[in-house]
Amino acid sequence: MGPVECVVLAFPGERLKVAAVTALADLRRAGQVRLIDSLVVVKSVGGEVSTSELVEYEEYDEATAEIGPEVNLLGPEDAEEAAETLEPGSCALMLLVEHVWAARAADVVREAGGRIAGNVRVPPEYVRQAQEAQREATAAAMTGRS
């Protein structure tokens, strides 16, 4: 099995955009992720939190036809935790996914007697900042050579 991760995708408004659900379905169809469970969390303008399953929304039928969750692992406590990150009048799609793309590599590491000893998520903004700093340093070095 590849790494399993709970991802919370937050959106403005109290309804998910069909394009976001379709993008998830595309990743699943391509075999890059396996959807283990999902949960829609809505935080109303008044701050009330409600949850539902993707299959409860007719507008997502086409996108979700092939991505139904395998088991129900995400529950009320998970929804409350996700809701704490939401602004009133917004929603989130909680996903429990297996990164299938990494499963074979993990198997090969284990077969070689190795193990995955750690995993750290690097925020995308840190990567962008490092890339920009490297571009600036390269530009400065090129200017200094002239």
C-alpha positions in Angstrom: 0.0 0.0 0.0 1.2 3.5 -0.7 1.1 6.4 1.7 -2.3 7.3 3.0 -3.2 11.0 3.7 -6.1 13.0 4.8 -6.4 16.1 2.7 -8.9 18.9 3.4 -9.7 21.1 0.4 -11.5 24.3 1.4 -13.7 26.4 -0.8 -15.5 29.7 -0.5 -19.3 29.3 -0.5 -21.3 26.5 0.9 -21.3 24.3 -2.2 -18.4 22.5 -3.8 -17.5 23.3 -7.4 -18.2 20.5 -9.8 -14.8 21.1 -11.4 -13.0 20.3 -8.1 -14.9 17.0 -7.8 -14.2 16.2 -11.5 -10.4 16.8 -10.9 -10.5 14.2 -8.1 -12.3 11.8 -10.3 -9.7 12.3 -13.0 -6.8 11.5 -10.6 -8.6 8.4 -9.4 -9.4 7.2 -13.0 -5.7 7.7 -13.9 -4.7 5.4 -11.0 -2.7 8.1 -9.2 -4.9 8.0 -6.0 -7.3 5.6 -4.4 -10.1 7.2 -2.6 -10.6 5.5 0.7 -13.2 7.9 2.1 -14.5 11.4 1.6 -16.7 13.8 3.5 -18.2 17.2 2.6 -18.1 19.7 5.5 -20.1 22.9 5.4 -19.8 25.8 7.8 -22.8 28.1 7.4 -22.6 31.8 7.7 -24.0 31.4 11.2 -21.1 29.0 12.1 -23.2 25.8 12.2 -21.4 22.7 10.8 -23.0 20.0 8.7 -21.6 17.0 6.9 -22.7 14.9 3.9 -21.4 12.4 1.5 -20.5 13.3 -2.1 -23.0 10.8 -3.4 -25.8 12.8 -1.8 -25.3 15.6 -4.4 -26.9 15.0 -7.8 -24.7 17.6 -9.5 -21.7 15.4 -8.8 -23.2 12.2 -10.2 -21.1 12.1 -13.3 -17.9 13.0 -11.6 -18.4 10.6 -8.6 -19.8 7.6 -10.6 -16.5 5.8 -10.3 -14.9 7.2 -7.1 -17.1 6.0 -4.3 -15.3 5.6 -1.1 -14.3 2.1 0.0 -15.0 2.5 3.7 -16.4 5.1 6.0 -13.4 6.1 8.2 -14.0 9.9 8.4 -16.4 10.8 11.1 -17.8 13.6 13.2 -14.6 14.4 15.1 -12.7 14.7 11.8 -15.4 17.0 10.4 -15.2 19.2 13.5 -11.5 19.5 13.2 -11.8 20.4 9.5 -14.5 22.9 10.3 -12.1 24.7 12.7 -10.1 25.7 9.6 -13.1 27.0 7.7 -14.4 30.5 7.5 -18.2 30.9 8.0 -20.0 30.5 4.7 -17.5 28.0 3.3 -17.1 24.3 2.7 -14.5 21.6 2.5 -14.0 18.3 0.8 -12.2 15.9 3.1 -10.4 13.1 1.3 -8.7 10.1 2.7 -6.5 8.9 -0.2 -3.8 6.4 -0.8 -1.1 7.7 -3.1 -1.0 4.7 -5.5 1.7 6.3 -7.5 4.1 5.8 -4.6 3.1 2.2 -3.7 5.4 0.4 -6.0 8.4 2.5 -4.9 7.6 1.7 -1.3 7.3 -2.0 -2.1 10.8 -1.9 -3.8 12.3 -0.1 -0.8 10.8 -2.7 1.6 12.0 -5.6 -0.6 15.5 -4.2 -0.4 15.3 -4.3 3.4 14.6 -0.6 3.7 11.7 1.3 5.3 10.1 4.7 5.0 11.6 6.4 8.0 9.8 9.7 7.8 7.6 12.0 5.8 7.4 15.7 6.0 4.9 17.8 4.0 6.5 21.0 2.6 4.0 23.8 2.1 3.9 24.9 -1.6 4.6 28.5 -0.6 8.0 27.4 0.9 8.9 25.8 -2.4 7.9 28.9 -4.3 9.9 31.1 -2.0 13.0 28.9 -2.4 12.6 28.9 -6.2 12.4 32.6 -6.3 15.4 33.0 -4.0 17.4 30.7 -6.3 16.3 32.7 -9.4 17.4 35.9 -7.7 20.7 34.5 -6.6 21.4 33.2 -10.1 20.5 36.5 -11.6 22.7 38.3 -9.1 25.6 35.9 -9.9 25.1 36.5 -13.7 25.1 40.3 -13.2 28.3 40.1 -11.1 30.1 38.3 -13.9 29.5 40.9 -16.5 
